Amino acid sequence: MSRNVYLRTLPISDALELVMSRLDRDALLSAERIPTHEALGRITAEPIYAKASSPTYHSAAMDGIAVRAEQTFAAREGRSLELVRDRDYLPVNTGEPLPEEFDAVIMIEHVQELDQNTAAIEAPAFPWQHVRRIGEDIVATELLLPQNHRLSPYDIGALLSGGIFEVPVRTRPHIIFIPTGDEVLDFTRRPEPKPGEVIESNSQVLAAMARLWDVRFTRMDPVPDDAEALRRAVEQGLAQKPQALVIGAGSSAGSRDYTRQTMERFGEVLVHGIDAMPGKPSLIGLAGETLLFGAPGYPVSSVVCFEQLLEPLLAWMQRMEPKRRPRVSVELTRKVPSKLGQEEFLRVSIGKVGSKYVATPLPRGAGLITSLTRAQGVVRIPAHSEGKNTGSSVPAELLVSEPELGRILVCVGSHDNTLDLLANELMGLKRPLTLSSTHVGSMGGLLALQNDSAHLAGAHLYDPVSRDYNFPFLEKHLPGRQIRVVNLAIRQQGLIVARGNPKSIEGLRDLVREDVRFINRQRGAGTRILLDDELERNGIDPQQIAGYEQEEYTHMAIAVNVQSGVVDCGMGIYAAAQALGLDFVPLARERYDLLIPEEQAREEAMQTLLNLLRSDAFKEKIAALGGYEVGLTGEVMSPGTGLG
């Protein structure tokens, strides 16, 4: 099978500059006239001049009396001046026309009414005092707004005040998206994917972005991996004369990637490959005055293509600056290696711990859309860098507002399903809190506390010598630190096996059988430490276990591997097995605790979390998950408590 060959990959800035140099911006967007009250966010196509002045008459700016200023000059404090109604003054209210022959207004608070026809004042007025003069705000024929101006809510008011009821604006750019791929299922049909199939969602990510950009969006029906079918779809799309046509997936260099050759049938490919990760396979071309895009199929890669290439070009077409995200300086909680020569867009979870912002890198796979939903920011690692070390201070572009970061509790450590339950309950409070949970194992949680990079850590580290949990490890790794240990639950650990347990796995000794494939938790995870201790006590050599070196980072990931048939069993918690309808071989009960530095435990947000843990309603929800005991939930542990 023939394969495409990447053109020379380009830095993002060079790719944008190249494309812009080939476009006639003046010809890209025509003009139209629309009602002024419907023009919010649109771009003016020409300068707009006022047709009417505002105000159109001299008007009172205050409630009071209209006077002739020169007739009031004799008024003094303690020597009042009396005025006669209709001759020397007339009552006026704010906004009313100033009566002819009068040129000032005295506030009603400074007027003493002696009777119905006589008023006294103790201070003179000056000409045009408290009067809005004709054209004070807008003068007919003056420039209200220049061309290429994005209309704000205030602009709408100014236009209407100036007598402009229709406004000339540039047409909104139009994007057409064509999903492709034999494995792609149309989400509108609410499909249930089988192995090898995926539900198409990238189009709707772009559709939502288009609404934020005030851009028209059209999605065409998914097209299979067929060159002729794709050609017909692109032809239909181009007939609508959009400003941009995006082909989703098929942009890489595989034998079934037809995007590039299709673009070349209708125009010219300018860019095939950018120096970015994810997002490298992005394509940009031209068919007449229509921009052609080949967006990678992986969700995170496609978002990089949309945000870093498509959005800036659409903004440039409209003579707008791309929206800039606010930035803060963050401290990385983990080392981040990176590939030289490619700018990397790293999604991170951010929280404020003490006086600093800390950022925990999220999983970096281009296909992991949850790294987008869980992120509060993006860290850019330059192309000339081989990565960043733990503790490095780097700028992060915020995906949320900065005040929201102060309502995020950063939990680093061992994974447990109750953390998801806790996160949901915290978001249901009157003053919601976000629990940002990163799964790096119990030892990783201790390291985060050691570096002041988390508010709390989840841990279930068992010490076979003392038969205690977590405290021996705190004494070793955080000596002298005041750490409050609060129990979340007692849980069951064991072997997660397929429904019906077809391999008849009954315990650890079955792991060395030739027909059993195992999957392990990562080094440093409390589950891994527990397993290794059990293997040693039973005299089982880990090297005899097929899959012992294969690692996953969460209990649910273990369960999914078993459910899909990739492995026969894995070490995990009962709740994960129950969630996916799998069977479970119990091996041990263990205590899962939250480790909270004492200075954090006193904070209002943490007190809210602790109160929630102690509530009967929350304990009932933990118990309902299955495989948990809540007799100690919410209680402060002490050395020697063990399992209670």
Secondary structure, DSSP 8 states (H G I E B T S, - for coil): ---------B-HHHHHHHHHHT--HHHH--EEEEEGGG-TT-BBSS-EE-SS-BSSS-EESSSEEEE-GGGGTT-BTTB-EEEEBTTTEEEE-TTSB--TT--EEEEGGG-EEEETTEEEESS---TTTTEE-TTSSB-TTSEEE-TT-B--HHHHHHHHHTT--EEEEE---EEEEEEB-TTEE-GGG-----TT-EE--HHHHHHHHHHHHT-EEEE---B-S-HHHHHHHHHHHHTT--SEEEEES--SSSTT--HHHHHHHHSEEEEE-BSEES-TT-EEEEETTEEEEEE-SSHHHHHHHIIIIIHHHHHHHTT-------EEEEEESS-EE--TTSEEEEEEEEEEETTEEEEEE----TT-THHHHS-SEEEEE-TT--EE-TT-EEEEEESS-HHHHTTEEEEEE---HHHHHHHHHHHTSSS--EEEEEE--HHHHHHHHHTT--SEEEE--EETTTTEESHHHHHHHSTT--EEEEEEEEEEEEEEE-TT-TT---SGGGGGSTT--EEEE-TT-HHHHHHHHHHHHTT--GGGSTTTT-EESSHHHHHHHHHTTS-SEEEEEHHHHHHTT-EEEEEEEEEEEEEEEHHHHTSHHHHHHHHHHH-HHHHHHHHHHSSEE-SSTT-B--TT-TT-
